[in-house]
């Protein structure tokens, strides 16, 4: 979104960053052409899903630092969207992981 106009799918702040979310965004936009869709990405290559992305603090488990950073990324992105004049709400999240994400 640029000044209230639709634009090509891109990162709101970092124009040189991209990944699988571009294909997802393109597909979602083709399925819902009347909607304005924003994807929020937080990633860390080679991270440990169990330790670094753990969302809970039960039975001695420590909340993972990447999970904490992810939550902050989403909060900050929603603020940025609002500042850009885009009303939004958080619909859900997805995860793509490789072998290093397994305990």
KANOR-V331654 format. One record per backbone hydrogen bond with DSSP energy under -0.5 kcal/mol. NH is the residue of the N-H (numbers start at 1). CO is the residue of the C=O. If there is no record, write none. Layout:
NH|CO + NH|CO
This chain:
2|5 + 5|2 + 15|13 + 17|14 + 22|19 + 23|20 + 24|20 + 25|21 + 26|22 + 27|23 + 28|24 + 29|25 + 30|26 + 31|27 + 32|28 + 35|32 + 37|35 + 41|39 + 47|44 + 49|47 + 52|48 + 53|48 + 53|49 + 61|58 + 64|54 + 66|52 + 67|52 + 68|64 + 69|65 + 70|66 + 71|67 + 72|68 + 73|69 + 74|70 + 75|71 + 76|72 + 77|73 + 78|74 + 79|75 + 80|76 + 81|77 + 82|78 + 83|79 + 84|80 + 85|82 + 86|81 + 87|85 + 91|89 + 101|98 + 102|99
